[in-house]
Amino acid sequence: MLTPHISLADVTRTSKGKNDVEQVLRYGRIHSADRITKDIQRTAELVEQFIVKFGGTISSFYRSPRVNGLVGGARNSAHVVGLACDFLPSAPLHDVVAWAVEHAEELAYDRLILEKRGKTCWLHIQLAEEGAAPQRLLFSSPSGGLFVSATRTTFVQFAKELEPRKVAA
């Protein structure tokens, strides 16, 4: 187990076949399998805090370059170097992002991205590379390939707007 709630199987789970950790070239720099494994551990430790606080599941974490291509991931995705996780919280998404924004100094995220595809909404949690200071950037991505920078206030508001509305009976 990487953390009390996250196993290596959780991190590499995919419906696209083999997804072993492997060396990759990203932004002109080679990331060894050993470096990626260490970054997976760091990312899991951050995501663990979200799971403990809100419950939920991991929908996507590490992706080999092959799997990343099969799912239509960005060529330089942080998923291919173990620095990103897509998290589906059990709690309302706006509660999760409000907490993350409020505790930004304690949480080592580099960026949080609210994503929605179809009816599914999730939080992309991303770390900075080791040795780089986390930027704590906030983005929304209401459709594939579109990213909108957000302030702390608009980030929480966007999360509320993404969630399905409950209709009174």
C-alpha positions as CSV (number, residue, x, y, z in Angstrom):
1,M,0.0,0.0,0.0
2,L,1.2,3.5,-0.9
3,T,-1.0,5.0,1.8
4,P,-3.7,3.6,4.1
5,H,-6.3,4.0,1.3
6,I,-4.3,3.9,-2.0
7,S,-2.6,0.9,-3.4
8,L,-0.3,0.6,-6.5
9,A,-3.2,-1.3,-8.1
10,D,-5.4,1.7,-7.6
11,V,-2.8,4.0,-9.2
12,T,-2.2,1.8,-12.3
13,R,-5.8,0.6,-12.8
14,T,-7.1,1.0,-16.3
15,S,-9.5,-0.7,-18.7
16,K,-6.9,-0.2,-21.5
17,G,-4.6,-3.1,-20.7
18,K,-1.0,-3.1,-19.5
19,N,-0.1,0.1,-17.5
20,D,3.4,-0.5,-16.1
21,V,5.5,2.4,-14.8
22,E,8.0,3.2,-17.5
23,Q,10.6,5.9,-18.4
24,V,9.2,8.8,-20.3
25,L,10.3,12.1,-22.0
26,R,8.2,15.1,-20.8
27,Y,9.0,18.7,-21.5
28,G,12.5,17.7,-22.8
29,R,13.4,15.9,-19.6
30,I,13.7,12.1,-19.1
31,H,11.8,10.8,-16.1
32,S,13.1,7.4,-15.0
33,A,10.7,4.7,-13.8
34,D,12.3,5.1,-10.4
35,R,11.6,8.9,-10.4
36,I,8.0,8.3,-11.5
37,T,7.5,5.7,-8.7
38,K,8.7,8.3,-6.1
39,D,6.4,10.9,-7.6
40,I,3.5,8.5,-7.5
41,Q,4.2,8.0,-3.8
42,R,4.2,11.8,-3.2
43,T,1.0,12.3,-5.2
44,A,-0.7,9.4,-3.3
45,E,0.2,11.1,0.0
46,L,-1.5,14.3,-1.1
47,V,-4.6,12.5,-2.5
48,E,-4.8,10.5,0.7
49,Q,-5.7,13.7,2.5
50,F,-8.7,14.3,0.2
51,I,-9.8,10.7,0.6
52,V,-9.6,10.8,4.4
53,K,-11.5,14.1,4.6
54,F,-14.2,13.4,1.9
55,G,-14.2,9.8,0.8
56,G,-14.3,9.1,-2.9
57,T,-12.5,7.2,-5.6
58,I,-9.6,7.6,-8.0
59,S,-10.8,7.5,-11.6
60,S,-7.3,8.0,-13.2
61,F,-3.8,8.3,-11.7
62,Y,-0.7,7.0,-13.4
63,R,-0.9,6.4,-17.2
64,S,1.8,4.9,-19.3
65,P,2.4,6.9,-22.5
66,R,0.5,4.1,-24.4
67,V,-2.6,4.3,-22.0
68,N,-2.5,8.1,-22.0
69,G,-2.7,8.0,-25.8
70,L,-5.6,5.5,-25.8
71,V,-7.6,7.7,-23.4
72,G,-6.9,10.9,-25.3
73,G,-4.7,12.4,-22.6
74,A,-2.6,15.5,-23.3
75,R,0.9,14.6,-24.8
76,N,2.7,16.1,-21.8
77,S,0.1,15.1,-19.2
78,A,1.3,15.0,-15.6
79,H,-0.4,11.6,-15.4
80,V,2.4,10.0,-17.4
81,V,5.0,11.0,-14.7
82,G,2.8,10.1,-11.7
83,L,2.2,13.7,-10.7
84,A,-1.6,13.8,-11.3
85,C,-4.7,12.1,-10.1
86,D,-8.4,12.5,-11.1
87,F,-10.5,12.3,-7.9
88,L,-14.2,11.7,-7.7
89,P,-15.1,12.7,-4.1
90,S,-18.1,11.3,-2.2
91,A,-18.8,14.8,-0.9
92,P,-20.2,17.7,-2.9
93,L,-17.4,18.9,-5.2
94,H,-17.8,22.5,-4.0
95,D,-17.2,21.4,-0.4
96,V,-14.0,19.7,-1.5
97,V,-12.6,22.6,-3.5
98,A,-13.6,25.1,-0.8
99,W,-11.6,23.0,1.7
100,A,-8.6,22.7,-0.7
101,V,-8.6,26.5,-1.3
102,E,-8.9,27.2,2.4
103,H,-6.0,24.8,3.2
104,A,-3.8,25.7,0.2
105,E,-0.7,26.5,2.3
106,E,-0.9,23.1,4.0
107,L,-1.6,21.1,0.8
108,A,1.3,20.7,-1.7
109,Y,-0.8,20.8,-4.9
110,D,0.7,22.6,-7.9
111,R,-2.7,22.9,-9.6
112,L,-6.3,21.9,-9.2
113,I,-8.5,21.5,-12.2
114,L,-12.2,21.1,-12.1
115,E,-13.1,18.9,-15.0
116,K,-16.4,17.9,-16.5
117,R,-17.1,15.5,-19.4
118,G,-20.7,14.7,-20.0
119,K,-22.4,14.4,-16.6
120,T,-19.3,13.4,-14.7
121,C,-17.3,16.0,-12.7
122,W,-14.0,15.4,-11.0
123,L,-11.1,17.2,-9.4
124,H,-7.7,16.8,-11.1
125,I,-5.1,17.1,-8.4
126,Q,-1.5,17.8,-9.6
127,L,1.8,18.1,-7.8
128,A,4.9,20.1,-8.9
129,E,8.0,18.2,-9.9
130,E,10.3,17.4,-6.9
131,G,12.3,20.5,-5.9
132,A,9.8,23.0,-7.6
133,A,7.6,25.2,-5.5
134,P,3.9,24.4,-5.8
135,Q,2.1,27.2,-7.7
136,R,-1.3,26.4,-6.3
137,L,-3.0,27.3,-9.6
138,L,-6.8,26.9,-10.1
139,F,-8.4,26.1,-13.4
140,S,-11.7,24.9,-14.7
141,S,-12.1,22.7,-17.8
142,P,-15.7,22.4,-18.8
143,S,-14.8,20.6,-22.0
144,G,-11.8,18.8,-23.4
145,G,-8.8,21.0,-24.2
146,L,-10.4,24.2,-22.7
147,F,-8.8,25.5,-19.5
148,V,-10.0,28.7,-17.7
149,S,-7.9,30.2,-15.0
150,A,-9.9,30.8,-11.8
151,T,-9.6,32.8,-8.6
152,R,-10.4,31.2,-5.3
153,T,-13.9,32.6,-5.3
154,T,-14.7,31.7,-8.9
155,F,-13.2,28.2,-8.4
156,V,-15.7,27.3,-5.7
157,Q,-18.6,28.9,-7.6
158,F,-17.7,27.0,-10.7
159,A,-17.7,23.7,-8.7
160,K,-21.2,24.5,-7.5
161,E,-22.3,25.2,-11.1
162,L,-20.8,21.9,-12.3
163,E,-22.7,19.7,-9.9
164,P,-26.0,18.3,-10.9
165,R,-29.0,20.3,-9.6
166,K,-31.5,18.6,-7.4
167,V,-35.0,19.2,-8.5
168,A,-37.6,19.6,-5.7
169,A,-40.5,17.1,-6.0
